[in-house]
């Protein structure tokens, strides 16, 4: 009986020895399941996003943009609008090209501070005889400013934008 038990134990040991246990199949199946879960998660997230690429009033926006580009093109064609900051005198000089001298010009100058919209302000365009205007920069905080000049000369509209650094 002892001999039979030893033979059974030996054969069981040999069977276990021949059947070595490996984690690789479980690891591969787990990796595939995790990858599929990852893909399903992102598909669900993508399906939940609003992907309207064109607005409902796209045509009107395109016309407005084209009108803006026409203003910029007209401004460049007549000459460059000069905008100079004088740090010592703390003022900004706006100079329109001489071609506007015989025209009736009105409009506004917008000072836009990208880092703080509470500092934005507008100034009415009031040109002198030499087609220039001096704007005080004493109250303006130091930093980057975008200056947008939007004006009308007779019946044509014009636009330019410059960037200045107040110190």
C-alpha positions in Angstrom: 0.0 0.0 0.0 2.9 2.3 0.8 4.4 1.5 -2.6 1.1 2.4 -4.3 1.0 5.7 -2.4 4.5 6.5 -3.4 3.8 5.7 -7.1 0.6 7.9 -7.1 2.5 10.7 -5.4 5.4 10.4 -7.9 3.0 10.4 -10.9 1.1 13.4 -9.5 4.4 15.2 -9.0 5.4 14.4 -12.6 2.1 15.6 -13.9 2.5 18.9 -12.0 6.0 19.2 -13.2 5.0 18.7 -16.9 2.1 21.3 -16.5 4.1 24.4 -15.5 1.9 27.4 -14.6 2.4 30.6 -16.6 0.9 34.1 -16.1 1.4 35.1 -19.7 -2.0 34.1 -21.0 -3.7 36.0 -18.2 -1.6 39.0 -18.7 -2.3 39.1 -22.4 -6.1 38.8 -21.9 -6.0 41.5 -19.2 -4.0 43.8 -21.5 -6.5 43.3 -24.4 -9.5 43.9 -22.1 -7.9 47.1 -20.7 -7.1 48.4 -24.2 -10.7 47.7 -25.3 -12.0 49.5 -22.3 -9.8 52.5 -23.0 -11.0 52.7 -26.6 -14.6 52.3 -25.6 -14.2 55.1 -23.0 -12.8 57.5 -25.6 -15.4 56.6 -28.2 -18.1 57.4 -25.6 -16.4 60.7 -24.7 -16.1 61.7 -28.4 -19.7 60.9 -29.1 -20.8 63.2 -26.3 -18.9 66.2 -27.6 -20.7 69.0 -29.6 -18.9 69.2 -33.0 -20.8 72.0 -34.7 -18.1 73.4 -37.0 -20.4 75.9 -38.8 -22.5 78.4 -36.9 -26.1 79.1 -37.8 -25.2 82.6 -39.1 -22.0 81.6 -40.9 -22.9 83.6 -44.1 -23.3 86.9 -42.1 -20.1 86.2 -40.2 -18.2 85.6 -43.5 -19.5 88.9 -44.9 -18.5 90.8 -41.8 -15.0 89.2 -41.9 -14.7 90.1 -45.6 -15.7 93.7 -44.8 -13.1 93.8 -42.1 -10.4 92.5 -44.4 -11.5 95.1 -47.0 -11.1 97.9 -44.4 -7.6 96.6 -43.5 -6.7 96.4 -47.3 -7.9 100.0 -47.9 -5.9 101.2 -45.0 -2.7 99.6 -46.2 -3.3 100.9 -49.8 -3.6 104.5 -48.6 -0.4 104.3 -46.5 0.6 103.2 -43.1 -1.1 104.7 -40.0 1.8 105.6 -37.7 1.4 105.0 -34.0 4.4 106.0 -31.8 4.7 105.8 -28.0 7.0 108.4 -26.3 8.0 107.1 -22.9 9.5 110.3 -21.7 6.5 112.5 -22.5 4.0 109.6 -21.6 2.0 110.1 -24.8 1.0 108.2 -27.9 1.1 110.0 -31.3 -1.3 108.8 -34.0 -0.5 110.0 -37.5 -2.8 109.3 -40.5 -1.3 109.4 -44.0 -1.4 112.8 -45.8 -4.0 111.4 -48.3 -6.7 111.9 -45.8 -6.1 115.6 -45.4 -8.8 116.6 -47.9 -11.4 114.1 -46.4 -13.7 114.4 -43.5 -12.4 111.8 -41.0 -14.2 110.5 -37.9 -13.9 107.4 -35.8 -12.4 106.1 -32.6 -9.3 104.7 -31.1 -9.7 101.6 -28.9 -7.0 100.7 -26.3 -7.2 97.0 -25.6 -5.2 95.4 -22.7 -5.1 91.6 -23.3 -4.2 90.8 -19.7 -6.9 92.9 -18.0 -10.1 93.8 -19.9 -11.1 96.2 -17.1 -8.4 98.6 -18.3 -9.8 98.8 -21.9 -11.0 102.2 -23.0 -12.0 104.2 -26.2 -11.0 107.6 -27.3 -12.9 109.6 -30.0 -10.7 110.4 -33.0 -10.1 114.2 -33.1 -7.4 114.9 -35.6 -5.5 118.1 -35.9 -4.7 119.9 -39.2 -1.6 117.7 -39.7 -3.8 114.6 -39.5 -2.4 113.6 -36.1 -3.7 113.1 -32.6 -1.9 113.0 -29.3 -3.2 110.7 -26.6 -2.0 110.8 -23.0 -0.6 107.6 -21.7 -0.1 108.8 -18.1 -3.1 106.8 -16.7 -2.3 103.7 -18.7 -0.7 100.9 -16.7 2.6 99.6 -18.0 2.5 96.5 -20.2 1.3 95.3 -23.6 -1.5 97.2 -25.3 -3.3 96.7 -28.6 -4.4 99.9 -30.2 -7.2 99.6 -32.8 -8.0 102.6 -35.0 -11.4 102.3 -36.7 -12.3 105.4 -38.8 -14.3 106.6 -41.7 -13.0 109.1 -44.4 -15.9 110.4 -46.4 -17.8 107.2 -47.2 -15.0 104.6 -46.9 -14.2 102.8 -43.7 -10.7 102.0 -42.5 -9.1 99.9 -39.8 -5.6 99.3 -38.4 -4.3 97.6 -35.3 -0.9 98.1 -33.7 0.7 96.8 -30.6 2.6 99.0 -28.2 4.5 98.4 -24.9 3.9 101.0 -22.2 6.8 101.3 -19.7 
